[in-house]
Amino acid sequence: MRRILSYAAMAGILALSATQATAQDQASVEVRTEHVRGHIYALFARGGNIGVSAGDDGVFLIDDQFAPLTPKILAAIAEISDQPVRYLINTHYHGDHTGGNENLGKMGTVIVAQDNVRVQLISRPLNRSGGWTDEGAGIGLPVITFNDQLSFHLNGDEARAIHVANAHTDGDSFIHFKGANVIHMGDIMFNGRFPYIDVDAGGNVTGVLAGYDRALALANDQTLFIPGHGPMASRGDVVSNRAMIQTVRDRVAAMIADGKSLEEVLSAAPAAEYDEAYTWAFINAAKFVTAVYRSLTGE
Ligand SMILES: [Zn+2]
């Protein structure tokens, strides 16, 4: 019980700190645009990386960071396209990927997500930590939801959103642009960082690995990957991030099979060799190992 409480507390702190940081620092945040390939761009600012498909059919957006950043995000999109944002997909419910929903919903953007994203956004007001107002809770919700897969036929390409069960959360999708050969991974992938696995919202390391495998099965050596966090990734980057997760997962699984407690697993430091390279502001080796342990034990 103590562990569950501490996780709930951590989630709350994450949400609060994200909101506060946004309020304080929004003026200084710059949106950096990277042309990925063809009609696809990536926007990097604060929070989850944004994917943009821009063309004659309008703008199709993947994730929208925090509410106060919407004007800057729209300004960056205006440099790419004079078309409106017609569709938005949320890769999952977290506030740094859905915070702009209310603003975009008011502009007439059609919001799409996997079924569980809508459920999470309705049932956990704390999760609308990206800056929604209470009044905007309705218009910021996804109006089209899907259970497994959904295709967007826009801008001369087919973008297929593919749900991966119980990965970073219970509602993750990655988006595969077949023509452009680009995959937006959502938070299934943190490039060069220990992944955050939201176990309390149905996340599980096993699903994260399955998500990597499903994306890799659609990819070739030319595929370009937009991770949920971190810089653009090649196929090789995806493979090496996956290998780190698999290695730690296997070590923790062996210790669990030996009857080790979480405390004993943590003191054995099964992710020590990755600590320096992969630790970042939110997730260090101990937090990642704890999420792996909880994933495998159900505790
Ligand atoms: Zn996330």
Residues whose N, C-alpha, C, O or C-beta is under 5 A from the ligand:
A	BS01	ZN	H94 D187
